[in-house]
Amino acid sequence: MKPVQFHIVLKELISKQKLTVRVLSKGTKIPASTLTSYLAGKKHSYAAEHILALAEFFNVTTDYLLTGKTPNAGDLSQLPMESFFDGIVRLRIDRVKPEEKK
């Protein structure tokens, strides 16, 4: 299955919200000319700050913006826990009593 391309996802998001490139440019501080080239599918690399600004503007993940797929985080209870924390964390919890005032 071929992944959805960034410019297609961006076009759909713009269309759903009935935006213009000019409004999106003002809202994201990305030059309109850059947005136009993104929408035309002419660019194949994107500035990280542009991807982040667009994801924030549209309230989507960067994964969704780049692939059109919503990440499936799943349930942590599905992970094998027997070795999940081995070597990662050692946690010590001590009860601390406040000093009594005299």
C-alpha positions as CSV (number, residue, x, y, z in Angstrom):
1,M,0.0,0.0,0.0
2,K,1.4,3.3,-1.1
3,P,1.6,5.9,1.7
4,V,-0.4,9.1,1.4
5,Q,1.8,12.0,0.4
6,F,2.2,15.1,2.5
7,H,0.8,17.5,-0.1
8,I,-2.4,15.5,-0.4
9,V,-3.0,15.5,3.4
10,L,-2.2,19.2,3.5
11,K,-4.7,19.9,0.7
12,E,-7.4,17.9,2.5
13,L,-6.8,19.8,5.8
14,I,-7.0,23.1,4.1
15,S,-10.1,22.1,2.2
16,K,-11.9,20.8,5.3
17,Q,-11.3,24.1,7.1
18,K,-12.0,26.2,4.0
19,L,-8.8,28.1,4.3
20,T,-6.7,30.0,1.8
21,V,-2.9,29.8,1.5
22,R,-2.7,33.4,2.6
23,V,-4.6,32.7,5.9
24,L,-2.6,29.5,6.5
25,S,0.6,31.5,5.9
26,K,-0.4,34.1,8.4
27,G,-1.5,31.5,11.0
28,T,1.7,29.4,10.7
29,K,4.3,32.1,9.7
30,I,5.3,29.9,6.8
31,P,5.8,32.0,3.5
32,A,2.9,31.6,1.1
33,S,5.3,30.6,-1.7
34,T,6.6,27.7,0.4
35,L,3.1,26.5,1.2
36,T,2.3,26.8,-2.5
37,S,5.2,24.6,-3.4
38,Y,4.3,22.1,-0.7
39,L,0.7,21.9,-2.1
40,A,2.0,21.4,-5.6
41,G,4.0,18.4,-4.5
42,K,7.2,20.0,-5.8
43,K,9.2,19.7,-2.5
44,H,10.3,16.4,-1.2
45,S,11.9,17.7,1.9
46,Y,10.3,19.9,4.5
47,A,11.6,22.2,7.2
48,A,10.9,20.6,10.6
49,E,9.6,23.9,12.0
50,H,7.1,24.0,9.1
51,I,5.8,20.5,9.8
52,L,5.5,21.3,13.5
53,A,3.7,24.6,12.8
54,L,1.3,23.0,10.4
55,A,0.6,20.1,12.8
56,E,0.0,22.5,15.6
57,F,-2.2,24.7,13.5
58,F,-4.4,21.8,12.3
59,N,-4.3,20.1,15.7
60,V,-3.0,16.8,14.2
61,T,0.1,14.8,14.8
62,T,3.2,15.1,12.6
63,D,2.8,11.5,11.7
64,Y,-0.7,12.2,10.4
65,L,0.5,15.2,8.5
66,L,3.3,13.3,6.8
67,T,1.6,10.0,6.1
68,G,-2.2,10.5,6.5
69,K,-2.3,7.7,9.1
70,T,-3.3,8.1,12.7
71,P,-0.8,6.3,14.9
72,N,-2.2,3.4,16.8
73,A,-0.8,3.8,20.3
74,G,-2.4,0.6,21.5
75,D,-2.8,-0.4,25.1
76,L,0.2,-0.5,27.4
77,S,-1.2,-3.7,28.9
78,Q,-0.5,-5.5,25.7
79,L,3.3,-5.0,26.1
80,P,5.3,-7.8,27.6
81,M,6.1,-6.5,31.1
82,E,8.6,-9.1,32.3
83,S,11.6,-7.3,30.8
84,F,10.1,-3.9,30.0
85,F,11.8,-2.0,32.7
86,D,15.0,-4.1,33.0
87,G,18.0,-1.8,33.1
88,I,15.9,1.3,32.4
89,V,14.8,2.6,35.8
90,R,15.5,2.0,39.4
91,L,13.1,3.8,41.6
92,R,13.4,4.1,45.4
93,I,10.5,5.6,47.4
94,D,11.2,6.7,51.0
95,R,8.6,8.0,53.3
96,V,9.7,11.3,54.7
97,K,8.1,12.6,57.9
98,P,8.0,16.3,58.4
99,E,10.0,17.5,61.4
100,E,7.9,18.1,64.5
101,K,7.9,21.7,65.6
102,K,9.0,22.3,69.2
